[in-house]
Amino acid sequence: MPKYNYVAMDQKGKETKGTLEVATQNEAITRVKEMGLFPTKIVEIDKAKEKADPKSKAAPKKAGGKKKGGGNINIKIPGLGGGVKSKVLTAFTRQLATLVDAGLPLLRGLRVLEKQERNPTLKKIIGEVALSIEGGSTFSEGLAQHPKVFNRLFVNMVKAGELGGVLEVVLQRLSEFMEKAQKIKGKVVAAMFYPVAVLVVATAIMGVLMTLVIPKFKEVFAGLGNGKPLPAFTMFVMDISDGIVNHIGWTVIGVIAVCVAFTMFVKTKFGRLVFDKAKLKMPVVGPVVTKVAISRFTRTLGTLVSSGVPILQALTIVKETAGNVVISNAVAAVHDSVKEGETITAPLEASGVFPPMVISMVDVGEQTGAMPEMLLKIADNFDEEVDNAVAAMTSLLEPIMIVFLAVVVGSIVIAMFLPLIALMDSMGGDSDTKPGKE
């Protein structure tokens, strides 16, 4: 009898792993649900894979029927091919919400969207989710088999909608949530396009000047000046140019090493905390990052709670999807506070990230029992503040980047013209001292 590894969540959102020896994957799902758990991943143990047989990749296709193919989706989809762009997923969610709200059965709606979907990865996944539903699984269980595309927020909101009999309402809320998140992301990306473009242009200009232009000037200066030393600033720029030209390989390796070291540092727990703190406090960019993080936190928590997800489970999901370690730590403190029967506002205030207005509105929502509505109001308010902050950041970054580019290029140009100016001054001085000049 085959064995299945399962990953599931309990009512508090805690992850549990184990192994079951059952005949089929459907039976494994049933057993996990009987234990009071919500399965998120069930995969058959492939003995050939355990022995590291390179030909074992074909084994899942021969192992069984449709359900096993859906269960092994986490293995089939590689890191680059498994993801679906958020814009495509948002459109799918909106279309499915419209179909279900119009009275079309869920399974039929999925088949309709499968036929018209152009993204091959999402098309395949929609078909496998439909097969899961035909095999007796719920919609949320089918989605949970594809964690690289449908995160826990998506799955838990769908599950809450299924339990409450309001799947069409939840899908509508989920599509609105994703559209607003996509809108904010688009504005931030558009605002960052200009400074990134300026940095790329500045880097290209610096490369051309350092590797092509300055060496030519060096040849010219070698025959001028009658042995007089060049200005210190000119020598400094030429030394940098020589270092780049003569050690181009080491220069490239050094740049790559710095980038890799920074990436590895940010991936560590301490490095990620330091980097996320720096992003929140960074001048010009920091206010935008802070407002986006607060908007994301309040909208995610408000959408989950208003959709019927238990508060502790909702906080666990928000912590995982916060996108910033500082915010995640604050949400973890809120989770512990709520678990002990205390208020939400105290740990939010202690984090030092949330402004007094947010804390006061959350406090009012907690006392009046209108927490979801208050959180969504905060999110709407901060969406507008994000717009204003992005506009302010763009208006500040444009002159800053222009000045930066002018200083970088201008400094190199000045360094190259200093010897010429000194030469002209010396020639003028020599002509003044010639005999017979009155």
Long-range contacts (C-beta under 8 A, 24 or more apart in sequence): 2-44, 2-45, 3-44, 3-45, 4-28, 4-42, 4-43, 4-44, 4-45, 4-71, 5-41, 5-42, 5-43, 5-44, 5-45, 6-32, 6-39, 6-41, 6-42, 6-43, 7-39, 7-40, 7-41, 7-42, 8-32, 8-35, 8-37, 8-38, 8-39, 8-40, 9-37, 9-38, 9-40, 9-313, 10-36, 10-37, 10-38, 11-36, 11-310, 11-313, 12-310, 12-312, 12-313, 12-316, 13-310, 13-312, 13-313, 13-315, 13-316, 13-317, 14-316, 15-40, 19-45, 24-64, 24-67, 25-67, 25-68, 25-70, 25-71, 26-67, 26-135, 26-136, 26-137, 29-137, 29-141, 38-140, 38-144, 38-159, 39-141, 39-144, 40-144, 40-147, 40-152, 40-155, 41-74, 41-144, 41-145, 41-147, 42-71, 42-145, 43-71, 43-72, 43-74, 43-75, 44-68, 44-71, 44-72, 66-131, 66-135, 67-131, 67-132, 67-135, 69-128, 69-131, 70-128, 70-129, 70-131, 70-132, 70-142, 70-145, 71-145, 73-125, 73-128, 73-145, 73-146, 74-145, 74-146, 74-147, 74-148, 77-121, 77-146, 77-148, 81-121, 82-121, 82-148, 82-149, 83-121, 83-148, 83-149, 84-119, 84-121, 84-122, 84-125, 84-149, 85-119, 86-178, 86-181, 86-182, 86-185, 87-182, 88-119, 88-122, 89-122, 89-149, 89-178, 90-175, 90-178, 90-179, 90-182, 92-117, 92-122, 92-126, 93-171, 93-174, 93-175, 93-178, 94-175, 94-178, 94-179, 96-171, 97-168, 97-171, 97-172, 97-174, 97-175, 100-167, 100-168, 100-171, 101-168, 101-171, 101-172, 106-133, 106-139, 106-167, 107-133, 107-134, 121-149, 122-149, 125-149, 138-162, 139-167, 151-321, 152-317, 152-320, 152-321, 153-300, 153-304, 153-317, 153-321, 156-304, 156-309, 156-313, 156-314, 156-317, 157-303, 157-304, 157-307, 157-309, 159-309, 160-304, 160-307, 160-308, 160-309, 161-307, 161-308, 163-308, 164-307, 164-308, 166-308, 169-307, 170-307, 170-308, 173-303, 173-306, 173-307, 174-303, 174-307, 177-299, 177-300, 177-303, 180-299, 180-379, 180-383, 181-296, 181-299, 183-383, 184-292, 184-295, 184-296, 184-383, 184-386, 187-386, 187-387, 187-390, 188-288, 188-292, 188-386, 188-390, 191-288, 191-390, 191-393, 191-394, 191-397, 194-394, 194-397, 194-398, 194-401, 195-397, 195-401, 198-401, 198-402, 198-404, 198-405, 199-401, 201-405, 202-404, 202-405, 202-408, 202-409, 205-405, 205-408, 205-409, 206-408, 206-409, 206-412, 209-409, 209-412, 210-240, 210-241, 210-244, 210-245, 210-412, 211-241, 211-244, 211-245, 211-248, 213-416, 214-238, 214-241, 214-412, 214-416, 215-241, 215-245, 217-416, 221-419, 224-419, 224-423, 225-419, 225-422, 225-423, 228-422, 228-426, 230-418, 230-419, 231-415, 231-418, 231-419, 231-422, 233-414, 233-415, 233-418, 234-415, 234-416, 234-418, 234-419, 236-415, 237-411, 237-412, 237-415, 237-416, 238-415, 269-325, 272-325, 273-325, 273-326, 276-324, 276-325, 276-326, 277-326, 279-324, 280-324, 280-326, 280-353, 284-393, 284-396, 284-397, 284-400, 285-393, 287-389, 287-392, 287-393, 288-386, 288-389, 288-390, 288-393, 289-324, 290-353, 291-382, 291-385, 291-386, 291-389, 292-386, 293-322, 293-323, 293-324, 293-326, 293-327, 293-353, 294-327, 294-353, 294-354, 294-355, 294-358, 294-378, 294-382, 295-378, 295-379, 295-382, 295-383, 295-385, 295-386, 296-321, 296-322, 296-323, 297-322, 297-327, 297-331, 298-358, 298-375, 298-376, 298-378, 298-379, 298-382, 299-375, 299-376, 299-379, 301-375, 302-371, 302-372, 302-373, 302-374, 302-375, 302-376, 302-378, 302-379, 303-372, 303-376, 305-371, 305-372, 305-375, 306-372, 306-373, 306-376, 311-338, 312-338, 312-339, 326-351, 326-353, 327-351, 327-353, 330-354, 344-371
